[in-house]
Amino acid sequence: MSKATAGENGVALYYPYLTISDRSWLLGSLCLWETVRRIVPAGLQVDDPEWLTPLKRQGLLKQADTRHSLADARARVLAAITPTGATISAVGSEAKKLLRSRFEALAPGSKDIVEIHMSKGDEETWELLLEAGLAEKGEHGFVRVATPVGELYMTCLATEMAEQSSTPLITDQSRYIDWSRAVASEGTKVGSAGEPLLTQVAALDLEWPDTGAFAEIRSAKFCEFHAATESPRSTFRSFLFKMQAERAAARTAEQDEDVVKRFQRDLNATNEEVLAKIAELGVKGRGGVLSLIASVVRPWAIPDKLLAIGGNTAERRTAVSQLYKNPGYYAYLVKETLT
């Protein structure tokens, strides 16, 4: 898969942690993605919370192995801290001195540490950090690393894995977005934690479910919703990728703002079109369309309900098919189902 098609298969790579503790953030992300992969070295058992079990069973949450990215991640760290114009061809004493001096310049006197499982790096990486005094061995297979270096390393590892697989990066840790911007290769949009699609949804000012909207939704129920909405979700994602490409091509802040406003206007118009088409299909009753939707136990089955209402079945089936291809329909469906 080329970088030009990054994310089109609906897979996103989560970083920096082994497990995801923010349930609402993950479910919100899965309203956009088919699968979220997280960085877990082969053979490592992760102590996940119980609510993740249905998501793993249905393939919504999978693991991404690190084995083919470790050496390149180390090289990317060294490149990130090397002064402009300098190069380091191998890990040696000069690299260790440079790492230490650059760290002191970036975070003088920092005592904060983060823990990284040793299987997320290779032997040479940990040797480099240990001998530079920026890491120490911890317990249960973890290494304790000075926070700025640890965050830089995890961002480099995630970016390398993302670029190798042409997979967009996502994170629930806002500080990592700045790291991602700093280490992404020139000209690539793959490591798009710098401009995540969820942020672009917010930029469109859609009524996307907020974090509290998922509190009462069981994971198994969410999996049902996810399985039933693959087609409209794919269309909606393509809509956002198109907006992302146009924003990347914008040369000024004004042009970027115009792009966002246009897509917001278009999507709002498609939502209005959805309501109009449903009304045209003859859905009537007390409270109108919204009360009907609210009364449906499985809101994604609305088309079946429409097909059951008299009239020309072929025409209704065509109209329903058009709804599924409409990006506004999916945004509307998510809002009505999950809020």
Buried (B, 14 or more C-beta within 10 A) or exposed (E): EEBEEBBBBBBBBBBBBBEBEEBBBBBBBBBBBBBBBBBBBEEBEEEBEEBBEBBEEBEBBEBBBBEEBBBBBBBBBBEBBBEEEEEBEEBEEEBBEBBBEBBEEEBEEBEEBBBBBBBBBBEBBBBBBBBBEBBEEBEEEBBBBBBBBBBBBBBBBBBBBBBEBBBBBBBBBEEBBEBBBEBBEEEBBBBBBBBBBBEBBEBBEBEBBEEEBBEEBEBEBBBBBBEBBEEBBBBBBEBBBEBBEBBEEBEEEEEBEBBBEEBBEBBBEBBEBBBEBBEEBEBEEEEEBEEBBEEBEEBBEBBEBBBEEEEEEEEBEEBBEEBBEBBBBBBBBBBBBBE
